[in-house]
């Protein structure tokens, strides 16, 4: 190649214009240039984020689920007592539809009766819940009725499962009635019941099947149908809401994983969180929707028991519960006539307080367990900085052949 061809191809270095057209042998390729300019801003190389092992996440999820279980069965009991006392008080003029109206009477109750006044009947409530689970387990073993169903269960299995729930509710109804009385009666106006009195009172209600033992007390057969209807309706509604909530939360979780581009190999912790959230949403929804029905059923259970309850209007006095309902429809009509529609929602503020405290305790337990789990975090292995193994930019230009004609 002569000098003319070389000058025509690469330009004349003595001329300014042609010199600017000459290739910059010190400049890297655009791709490499952009990469090396932004290399220090890449977080995966300079500041790797520590990660939690799947075992730690699983322990956190299990701990939060356990805290939710304890809250549901133990720590929510004072709110349950307040709610029931408001529901059965047909003569009260303060409905306690909002939480802050309950604070003054609760303070007065604590001053006059002590700290344990809101924990009355806890043992009987836990015994009845355990009895209900035991009856369901026994029926599932003695009959072909399944104890649990899934979305893939057949229609026959669904009806068999429904029948198991109905029989279990019917068996537990007398003991539920006795336990209910223990949770609402005032401790300063009546004797404190024993641990196993709930079984004694329940068997007495069960033996007096047709004729009530006391004046206006409804026979147990008149209480079974409303109790089964309420329990089954709440269960089926809760199951439906839980299925919908699980579906929605799964979609949100999948969209989040797709946006971040990180799909964990072990998705069990995320599924545990979704199941816990869906269960809580279902429980809250069923309690809100069926609150008026619960008020009616509770008044029927208490009628004729000569129970004296605390007056939550002031928190200092007590009052007897004297009602004369012939059934659920009669109770509903009299409540609407004398107390209005909002009378069916007496004590709704206690329900709000219950689930606010429930959610707050779940958040606190999750925060605490997460902070503890942070101490067990293992730093992700730091990836080495990328090595520039690309050939020099000058190698991309074909070396011109040596010519003795060049100056």
Buried (B, 14 or more C-beta within 10 A) or exposed (E): EEEEEBBEEBBBEEEEEEEEEEEEEEEBEEEEEEBEEEEEEEEEBEEEEEEBEBEBBBBBBEBBBEBBEEBBEEBBBBBBBBBBBBBBBBEBEBBBBEBEBBEEBBEBBBEEBEEEBBBBBBBBBBBBBEBBEEBBEEBBEEEEBBBEBEEEEEEEBEEBBBEBBBBBBBBBBBBBBBBBBBBBBBBEBBEEBEEEBBBEBBEEBBEBEEEBEEEBBBBBEBBBEBBBBBBBBBBBBBEEBBEEBBEEBBEEBEEEBEEEEEEEEEBEBBBBBBBBBBBBBBBBBBBEBBBBBBBBBBBBBBBBBBBBBBBBBEBEBBBEBEBEBEBBEEBBEBBEEEBEEEBBBBBBBBBBBBBEBBBEBBEEBBEBBBEEBEEEEEEEEEEEEEEEEEEEBEEEEEEEEEEEEEE
